[in-house]
Amino acid sequence: MDSEPAVSTKTCCASCGIEESDDIKLKSCTACKLVRYCSVKCQREHRPQHKRECKKRAAELHDEILFR
C-alpha cells in the first residue's frame, strides 16, 4: 500500500525556504504576485533566478487588466 507524501500548504520564502508563521510574515513580489519573500535581502538574492518569469507574468497581469 503506497501512501502519497503529505503536501505542505504553508507558503515559504522563495529564496531561503523559511515557512511563514505568526512571527514571520512573507511579502509577495509586487510585480508578479507569484513568489513570496521573508526579507528584502532574500528578494535581492533570488532576483536573478526570478527575473525572467516575473517579467512574463507581470506582462500577463497587465494584459488582463487592460483587456477586461
C-alpha positions in Angstrom: 0.0 0.0 0.0 1.7 3.2 -1.2 0.9 6.4 0.5 1.4 9.8 -1.1 3.7 12.2 0.7 2.0 15.0 2.5 2.0 18.3 0.7 2.6 21.3 2.7 0.0 24.1 2.2 2.2 26.6 4.0 3.9 29.3 2.0 7.7 29.7 2.2 10.3 32.2 1.1 11.4 31.6 -2.5 15.0 32.3 -1.6 15.7 30.7 1.8 12.7 28.4 2.1 11.7 29.6 5.6 8.0 29.0 6.2 5.5 31.7 7.1 4.5 31.8 10.7 3.0 34.1 13.3 6.4 35.7 13.7 7.4 35.7 10.1 5.2 37.4 7.5 6.1 36.8 3.9 5.7 39.6 1.3 4.7 38.8 -2.3 6.6 40.0 -5.3 4.8 43.2 -6.2 5.2 42.7 -9.9 4.0 39.1 -10.5 2.5 38.1 -7.1 3.8 34.5 -7.7 6.6 34.3 -5.1 7.0 35.4 -1.6 10.0 36.6 0.4 10.8 36.9 4.1 13.1 39.9 3.6 14.4 42.4 1.1 17.8 40.6 1.3 16.2 37.3 0.2 14.3 39.1 -2.6 17.5 40.6 -3.9 19.4 37.3 -3.8 16.7 35.5 -5.6 16.1 38.2 -8.3 18.5 36.7 -11.0 16.6 33.4 -11.0 13.2 35.1 -10.7 13.6 38.0 -13.2 12.6 36.3 -16.5 9.5 34.6 -15.1 8.5 37.7 -13.2 8.5 39.9 -16.3 6.5 37.4 -18.2 3.8 37.1 -15.5 3.8 40.8 -14.9 3.1 41.4 -18.6 0.2 38.8 -18.5 -1.3 40.6 -15.5 -1.0 43.9 -17.2 -2.8 42.5 -20.3 -5.6 41.0 -18.2 -6.2 44.4 -16.6 -6.1 46.2 -20.0 -8.5 43.8 -21.8 -11.2 43.2 -19.2 
